[in-house]
Amino acid sequence: MSSGAREREKAFVEHCKGANGLDKVVLREVRGSSAEVYLYGGQVTSWKNEYGEELLFVSSKATFKSPKAIRGGIPICFPQFGSHGSLEQHGFARNRFWSIDLDPPPFPTNSGNKAFIDLILKPSEEDSKIWSHRYEFRLRVTLGPGGDLMLTSRIRNTNTDGKSFTFTFAYHTYLFVTDISEVRVEGLETLDYLDNLKGRERFTEQGDAITFESEVDKIYLSTPTKIAILDHERKRTFVLRKDGLPDAVVWNPWDKKAKAISDFGDDEYKHMLCVEAACVEKPITLKPGEEWKGRQELSAVPSSYCSGQLDPCKVLQGG
Ligand SMILES: O=P(O)(O)OC[C@H]1O[C@H](O)[C@H](O)[C@@H](O)[C@@H]1O
């Protein structure tokens, strides 16, 4: 690569140090949007639009210190979502040190995006004691030219003993919202969900868009691939698109639970909402040599534009 080309690459992808000297990668796009990814957890901790406005929530009490996962951004839950299973809550990928993947296998489509980073997680000997499988988890984080944030996970079973493995997964996305009581989620109405606050009992959501006035911890099942999160006060809509991840988790701890979480401010629940592309109800099983792929794409657009885009009826009604 010529030094000019290298300089251009550096303009899109910068390797540096973040909080507590942890390795961090900053992605930048020409129009001014940016994203930050920590190798600790393979975790996106910042996503800013072209005006420099932060779109993800990270707690002011986040510790950025192993073994605690970073509270905010987009932790990766693997190989277990939640506490159902033999592993620690949400699995271990979120508190492991990932590496830069210097030679990732090619993607079928080459989109021409320049601001991206490839990370990889493989089990250490210690990890093999708690989950006795060999795998390669490749994560590509891409910032598109329009400021969209795309995460693609490719997980391959590299067991040499002929054994399959099974996992659940989530992109535990903490969106920054102005005021949770003014937020509406569209795309999950009328769906079945498992309520984590009621021992994962199954219910059916009502016909209205979802709003928030108390603690919520639900796993919506077999959802559409597109979900919209409308922040009325900021007139901003997040659009979450997903692929390979049938479920969607929605979580806000509200005031009481917030106080019980040590790395979360008492009032911070007002400014965040987790909407997570996930695969929880039906775990994924991979045979040796098999690979699974799961994608989440986020964009943030002015509300009026997006509502219309999502629901043609609303455009017709002028709503
Ligand atoms: O505190 P954490 O382990 O990061 O989990 C935070 C939350 O994550 C998910 O959204 C779960 O559905 C919740 O039950 C859990 O409380």
The ligand as an ORCA input file, in Angstrom:
! r2SCAN-3c Opt
* xyz 0 1
  O     -26.743     -6.097     34.071
  P     -26.541     -6.903     32.828
  O     -25.985     -8.275     33.111
  O     -25.707     -6.186     31.820
  O     -27.955     -7.130     32.187
  C     -28.795     -6.076     31.889
  C     -30.119     -6.586     31.289
  O     -29.849     -7.186     30.074
  C     -30.956     -7.686     29.315
  O     -31.647     -6.701     28.660
  C     -31.829     -8.592     30.126
  O     -33.037     -8.901     29.462
  C     -32.097     -8.029     31.485
  O     -32.744     -9.017     32.267
  C     -30.829     -7.574     32.177
  O     -31.130     -7.012     33.418
*
